[in-house]
Amino acid sequence: MNFDKTEILKNICYTELVYGRINKKLKSNFSNVKIEKLIFKTIEETEITNFEKIGKNFYISNLEKNIKITVNSNTFRIITVDKIKK
């Protein structure tokens, strides 16, 4: 499947609840702006071979940062960010 990173980056959006969910999952206390920068940079730097679409979601795995970002493929809304289990 072809993924268009620029389309994802141009359209990503967040809900208020997702910021808390991301901080909880990453065991961090980042500001909303820092979370948005982290996600943008991670998606930008991740090789397209690490993008996967399952059902209605994109899963973007960045092994260097050890995180996987889940994005709704229809709305481009960030759903969550998980640490990758090694």
C-alpha positions as CSV (number, residue, x, y, z in Angstrom):
1,M,0.0,0.0,0.0
2,N,1.2,3.5,-0.8
3,F,1.4,5.9,2.1
4,D,1.5,9.7,1.6
5,K,3.5,11.1,4.6
6,T,2.9,14.7,3.5
7,E,-0.9,14.1,3.5
8,I,-0.7,12.7,7.1
9,L,1.6,15.5,8.3
10,K,-0.6,18.2,6.7
11,N,-3.8,16.8,8.3
12,I,-2.9,15.4,11.7
13,C,-5.1,16.6,14.5
14,Y,-5.5,16.0,18.2
15,T,-8.3,15.8,20.8
16,E,-7.8,17.2,24.3
17,L,-7.9,13.7,25.8
18,V,-5.1,12.3,23.6
19,Y,-2.5,14.5,25.2
20,G,-3.1,13.0,28.6
21,R,-3.2,9.5,27.1
22,I,0.1,10.0,25.3
23,N,1.8,11.3,28.5
24,K,0.4,8.4,30.5
25,K,1.5,5.8,27.9
26,L,5.0,7.3,27.5
27,K,5.2,8.0,31.3
28,S,6.1,11.6,30.5
29,N,4.8,15.1,31.3
30,F,5.1,16.8,27.9
31,S,3.2,20.0,27.0
32,N,0.7,19.8,24.2
33,V,3.1,21.7,21.9
34,K,6.0,19.3,22.7
35,I,3.8,16.3,22.0
36,E,2.8,17.7,18.7
37,K,6.4,18.4,17.7
38,L,7.4,14.9,18.8
39,I,4.7,13.3,16.7
40,F,5.3,15.5,13.7
41,K,9.1,14.9,13.8
42,T,8.7,11.2,14.4
43,I,6.3,10.7,11.4
44,E,8.6,12.9,9.3
45,E,11.7,10.8,10.1
46,T,10.1,7.4,10.0
47,E,10.8,5.3,6.9
48,I,7.7,4.6,4.8
49,T,8.4,0.9,5.2
50,N,7.5,1.3,8.9
51,F,4.0,2.5,8.0
52,E,1.2,0.0,8.2
53,K,-2.6,0.2,7.6
54,I,-4.8,-2.2,9.5
55,G,-8.5,-1.6,9.3
56,K,-9.2,2.1,9.7
57,N,-5.8,3.0,11.4
58,F,-2.3,3.8,10.3
59,Y,0.4,2.4,12.6
60,I,3.7,4.2,12.3
61,S,6.6,2.5,14.1
62,N,9.8,4.3,14.8
63,L,12.4,2.0,16.2
64,E,15.0,4.7,17.0
65,K,12.5,6.5,19.2
66,N,11.0,3.2,20.4
67,I,7.4,4.4,19.8
68,K,4.4,3.4,17.6
69,I,1.9,6.1,16.7
70,T,-1.7,5.2,15.9
71,V,-3.5,7.5,13.5
72,N,-7.1,7.3,12.2
73,S,-6.8,6.9,8.4
74,N,-10.0,8.8,7.7
75,T,-9.7,11.8,10.0
76,F,-5.9,11.8,10.6
77,R,-6.6,12.2,14.3
78,I,-3.9,10.9,16.6
79,I,-5.4,8.0,18.7
80,T,-2.4,7.1,20.8
81,V,1.3,6.6,21.1
82,D,2.8,3.4,22.6
83,K,6.2,2.3,23.5
84,I,7.4,-0.6,21.3
85,K,8.1,-3.7,23.4
86,K,11.5,-5.1,22.6
